[in-house]
Amino acid sequence: MSKFRFSIRTLLVLATLVAFGSWYHKRRQRIHIAIDYIETLGGKVEYRSSFLNSFHQRTNHYFATPITVRLASCSVGPGDLQALSPLTELERLYLEKTQIRSSDIEDILHCKKLRRLAIWGIRGIGGEALDQLAKLPNLQVLDIHRTSVDSSEIKKLASCPKLHTLIFTPNQSTTQFGLTGADINALRGIPNLQPVSVCYLSDIDRDTLLKFISNDLSRVSMMMIRNCDLDRPTLERIDRINVWTLGLQFCSISADELRGLSLRPKRRLQIYLEEDPKSEQLTISQFSEILPNSVLSATAYENRLYFTIRGQRPLMLYFPAKTKDSLGIGKWIQHDCARIGLYRPLHVLDDLQECIASNFDGHLTVNHSNVLWTMVPKLTELNSLMVNKINREPIRFSPSMKLQHLSLTGQVRLRPEDIAQIAQLKRLQSIRVNNDQPLTLDDLAPILELENLKNAHFTKLTDAAKAELKRRGIVQQPRSLFRF
């Protein structure tokens, strides 16, 4: 009888082993079906390393545990992640630059052991995906930069229990200018915040800002800081960040504090002045005072200044269009600025007066205005002048002008009195005119008497006028090659 009872136990054990073997075989089959599908998508699978590696290689990894799936830049689309459901031991998943959507994130929630996830470069990933990602209990490293995740939604990841590294792009959206101080404080449980590409920050106190920029910012190419109260030590710390573009928008800074920023060969600096600055805050003229002594050109628009500097990237200052502050053009000239462009029709009179007062002797480009020709004859030291968008008004020059190069663009109709004005420029060496009517030899006669004239380009000339220019050895340079 005892022998019979032993046989029953043996059968039960055997039945249990067979059932387990059948379950395990089906489970391994599901895993290998998933692996085959991953490989058909162009992906790669890596297995947990152990002393049985050689055995796993001989058995085609039948018993091995897949812990890493690499599907970066593969043809993965909506619904494809359902195939990963058997891979419950997965620890690392790389899905960057694929075509998945936010709704697909739900299909990887069964990967409870997932520690690292990369879904960057996917425009189909938005803020709704963060609600699902926060449910992954062991997620430690998450890369979501260059996705459609809004900066205002990043704080949803604060509830992710073990997340210690977040790689993201604090971009500007329609609802919020980048990451705020409140967002950074909400993420304080994540010790390593790594912004990538652009980094927009706004409304952050100094301590929070200093703490944030102590993170790894090596992959940031552009940083824009708005509405922050900055002092010189904070600016000096910001100055050490190696970015291509640094912008300070409407921040409370003085001219002395701004000196905490240095000009670098590979960094574009952009400063935005406040609408209603306080008395001690930076003004346009103060900004002009702290320019380096290597300004090549300065261009003034209605709401911004653009400086090119020898050996540096451009420097830009934005200001309210309604401002009445002086540009400080005299300071530009003191800093060796040789080329000035004025494109502020509402302020051209004031700007030209500054050029006259400073005896500017470089190249001036200016748009035509009603008051322009009352000021031009006073620019006696000017070397080169380009006037854009000329209308029908008479032009004026002065015999005392030292002008050597002249360009008149727009639909220019040169009348005899205009040509007589140009003929007063005895030092003129080159001229370019976009005239809208053919000029005859008689029309050009006063200009041809200029002894120093070497280059000339008129849009419309009669054959006789062209022949005379050639006979006198005056080069008729094509417009595209005509340079001052």
C-alpha positions, 0 to 999 in steps of 0.5 A: 500500500505504501508503494501505491501512495508513493506512486501517487506522489510521484505522479503529482510531482511529475504532473507539476513538473510537466505543467511548469515545463509547459508553462515555461516553454510557452513563456519562452516562446512568447519571449522569442516571438517578441524578440523576433518581432523586435529584430524584424523592426530593425532592433537589437536585444541584449541579455543579462550577462552570467557564467552561462553565457556560452551555454546561452549562445549554444541554445540561441539564448532560449533560456537567457533573460532579455534586459535591453531592447534597442529600437532607436531610429527603427520603423516602430509605429503606433501599436508596435510596443504591444509586442514587448508585453512578454519582456517583463524583466526588461531594464533598458529600453531605447525608442528614440527617433521612432514614430510612437505616440503618447498612447503607446506608453501604456503598453510598457507599464508591465515592464515593472523593472524598467530602469532606463527609458529613452524616447527623445526626438519623438514629436508624437510624445506629449504631456499625456505620456508623462502621466503613464511614465510616472507609474513606472516604479523603478524608472531611474533615467528618463530621456524625453528631450526634443519631444512635444512635452510642454515645459509646464507639464514636466512637474508631473514626473515629480511623483516618479519614485526612483527617478534620479536623472531627467534629460529634457528640453525646457522649451518655450510654449504658448502657455509658458516661457520655459521652466519656472521657479515653481517647476524647478522646486516641484522637481527637487526630488530629482537630483540630476536635471539635464536640459538639452538643446534649448533651455528657457527659464523664467520667474526664478529667484537667485538661489533656485537659479544657481541650484539649477545651473549647477546641473550638467548643462553641457548639451545646452546650445541656447539659454534664455532667462526671463524675469529674474532678479540677477546680481553680478555673482549670479551673472558670473556663474551664468557666464561660465555656461558654455552655450552658443546663445545666451539671452537675458530677457527683462531681467533686473540688471545694471550696467555694472552687473552686466560686466559680469558677462564676458564676450566669447568667440562662440557665443551670441549674447542677447539682452532684452531691456524692460518696458519700464526700467528702474532708475538703476537698471541698464539703459541703451546708452549705458549698454553702448558704453560697455561695448568692446573696442573691436566693434565692426558694425552696428545696426539700429532697428526700431526695437533692437541693436545688432553689433558685429564684433571682431573675433566674436559672435553677434551681440544684440540688444532689444528695447521697447520701440517707444523708447526715447533713450539715446542710442549712444552712437558716439560710443560706438564710434569711440569703440572703432565702429566703422559701419553703421546702419540706421533703420529707425524712421521715427528716430532717424533725425536724432540718430543722424544728429549723433553721427554728425556730432561724432564726426562719423567717417565710416560707412553709413546705411540709412533708409530714406525719410523726409528729413534725411536730405536736410541732414546728409550735407552735414555729414562732412567726414563720411566716407561711404553712404548707402540710401535705401528706398529713395522716392521722388524727393530731391537729393542734397549733398555739400561740396565740403563732404569727403564722400568717396562711395555712394549707393542709391537704391529704390526706384531712383529718378535722377533729375538734372538737379540731382546729378548736379548735387552728386557732381559736387562730391569731388572725392567720389570714387564709386557710385551705384544708382538704381535709376528707373529711367535711361540716362543719356551721355548728356545726363551723365556729363557732370558726373563723368567730370569727377576726376577720382571716379573709377567705378560706376553702376547705373541700372539703365544707360543708353549705349552712348553713355556706356561707351563713354564710361568704357572709353574713360576707363570707368569700370561698370561693375555688375550690381552683385559684385558692387561693394563699398 
